[in-house]
């Protein structure tokens, strides 16, 4: 079945027009839009997670699968730029949250955070989530023998492994509106005799200097490929996103009012 996205929904996820006060999340959105593969994969998960398909009944399994496909098959420099961009205002933060932590794929936030044991147990029994969690633990583990506690070439592997968790039972959420720091939306207050296990799991995200360092390093060395994409946007002849000088309306040269979304293929 072909799914369609309303123009307003596309604008929410694709970002807004460039301006003098542009931020990195909008830069990343524009760069992904300019890349055919990145844009196609993003359109797929937007349709599954936020499109009309989610109205009246969220297709959570398809939403999560589309999110996993985005990171597994999209250009890492572009997908990571979208995931790890830092925001400058609440509107940017909400757009970023809607992009990778849509309600369809993520339970919360609500009145109170659930126990971290719930997503952990669900992940342990999932053939999709469990190997990804193990890979994240191995790739982002501290190295006591290293000068700063983390291996020199660890950051790229750590970011890839973290991105692999998006679209699983333990999809992390952003911890604030500004930084790219992440953690599962849960706590260990009601974990009983499994408190130590619960705290160790949450600490993989909240007390992980190698993960924090990898995110900071990525932010400090904005990918060259992303800058190359943005350089194309500076030429009005080639720009995919332009603002009319008369009414400020968004003009998209290659975007139709609605876009058909390609059918999902099963993940290997």
N, C-alpha and C positions, 0 to 999 in steps of 0.2 A: 504494500500500500504506500502511496506517495503522501508524504507529510508536507505541510506548508507552514511557514512562519509569517506572522503578522509583521508589517514594517516596523512597528514600535518595538517589538521584541528584538528584532535584528539590531536596531539602533542601540538598545540597552547593552547588548553583548559586544557589538562591534566598536563601541566607543563613540565619542562625539567629535565634532570637527576640530582640527588643529587650531591652536591659538598661541598667543605670546606666552601664556601661562601653562603650556603643555607639560604633562608629566610622563613618567616612564611607562605607566600602565597604558596610557593612550598611545604612546609610541609603539609599544609592543602589540597592541591591538591592530594598529595600522600596518605594521610589518607583517603580521599574520594574515591580514586581509590581502596583502599584496602577493603572498605566496599561495599558489593554487592548492597545494596539498594541505597546508596548514588551514586554509580557509574551508576546504571541503570537509575535513575532519571535524573542525569546530562547528560547522553548520549542522553536522550530524548530531552531535551531542546536545546542541542548543535545542534542536527539534524534539529530541527524546526527553530532555530534562525540563525544558521551559516552554516548549511549544504547545499547540493545541492538544497534542497527544496526552499531555499531563493533566488536562482539565477533566475533573470528574473521576480520576483514577490514575495515579502516577505509575508509569511503567518502570519501577525502580531498577529491575534487572537490566532492562535495555538501556536505561540512562547510565548506570554504572559501567556497562560494557562499552558504551560509546565514549565515556570519559577515559577508560583504559586504552581504547584504540587511539585516542588523540595523542596520548603520551608515548605509546608504543610505536606509532607510525609517523607522527609529525616530526618536523625538524627540531632537534633538541634545543638549539639556540633560541628558536622562536617560542616553543612551548614553555621552556623554562623562564623566558623573559616575561611571559604572561603570568606564570605561577608565582614568581619570586619578585615581581615589581613592588616597590614601596609606594604608598599612596600619600597624597597631600591634603585630602579632605574626605568628608564622610561620604559624599556621592561616589567618589572613586572607590572607596573601601567597599561600599555596598555592591557596586558593579563587579568588583573583583571577587567578592564572596559569592555572588550569584553565578559567577563564571565557573568556579571550581567546587563550591560547596552548596549546590542548589538543594532546596528542601527535598526534592525527589530522590536525591542520592544520599542525603544526610539527615539523620534524626536529631533535631535540635536547631538552634537553642530553644529551650522551653522554660517553664517556671524554675526548674532546678536541674542541674546536670545529672545524668544517670551515672551509675557506677561504671568505672572503666573495665570492670570484669565482664560486662555484657558484650561490648565490641571485641574484647580480647578472646572470649570464649567462642564467639561467632567466627572470628578469624581462624582460630585453631582448628575448627572443623570445616573450613572452606578450602577446597583445593586451589582456588584462585588466590585467596588472601594469604594463606599460611606461608607459601614459598616467598612471597613478596615481603612479608614481615621479616622472615629469616634473612633475606637478602639485605633489607634495610639495616638490621642489627649488625650484620657483618661489615657492610660498606661504610657505616657511620660510627663504628666502634672506636673508642679512644685507643691510642697507642702509647702506653706509659713510657716507652723507650724513646719516643720522638721528643725533640726539644720543646715544642708547644703542645704536646699531648695528642697530636694527630699526624698521620702520615702525610708526606709532602704532596703526593699525587692523589690524595684521598677525596678531595672536594668534588670533582666531576662524578665519580662513582657514587658518592653519597647523595648528590642531588638527583641522579638518575634513579637510584633505589627509592628515595623518598617520593619522587613523582610517580613511581610505580604503585604506591599505596592509594593514590587518588582513584576513586571508583571502586573501593573495596569496603569491607565492613568497618574498617577503622580509618576512613577518610578523615584526615586532620582538618581542623578549622583554623582560621587566622585568630591570633590571640588579641589583636587590637586593630584599630583602624589605620594605623600608619605604617608599621613595620611589616616585614614578610615572615615574621616568626609564627610558628604553627604548633598546634597541640590538639589532641583529641578533646572534644567537648565532653568531659566527664570528670569525676573525682573519685577518691578512694574512701570517702567518709563512711560508707556502709559495706565495706569489704570484709569485715569480720576477721576470721583467722587467715584470710588470704591478703591481708593488708600489705605485707612485704612484696608479694607478687604484683599486686596492683600498683604500688608505688614504683616498682622497677619498670613496669610497662610505661607508665606515664612519664617517668624520667627519661625514657628514650627520646622524648620530644622536648620536655621542659628543662632538662639538665644535661643536654648533649652539646658539649662545646664544639665538637666536630661538625655537627649539623649547623649550629649557629655560625661557625666560622665559614662553612661552605656557602651559606646564603649571603653572608657579608662580602665574601670574596667575589661572588657572582655579581652582586650589586655594584661593587667597586670597579669591576672590569667589564662594563657593559659590552656584550658580544659585538665583535666587528661586523658579523653578518647582519645584525640588526641595524647597525648604523648604515651599512650599505643599502639596506632596504629603505631606510628613511631618506637617504640622499636622493633616491628616485622620486620620493614624494615632493622634494623641493622644486622639481621641474613641473610647472603647471601643465605642460603637454602630456606628462606621463602620470600625473597624480591621480590616485584612486579616490581620494577624499579632498573635495574642494568646497570652499564656502563662497556663496554668491556675495559680491560686494554690495548688492542693492538690498537684499532682504535677509541675508545671513542664513538662508536655508541650506541644508545639506544636499549636495549634488553628488551622486555616485554614478560614475560613468559605466561601470560594469555590473551594477546591482539592479536587478529587476524589482518591481514592487514586492513580489514574493519569490522565494527560491524553493525549488523542489529539493528534497533531501534524499540522498542515495540510500538504498536499503543497506542495513548493517550486515556484514559478513561475520560468521562465527569466528571467535578468537581461537587460535591454536592453543 
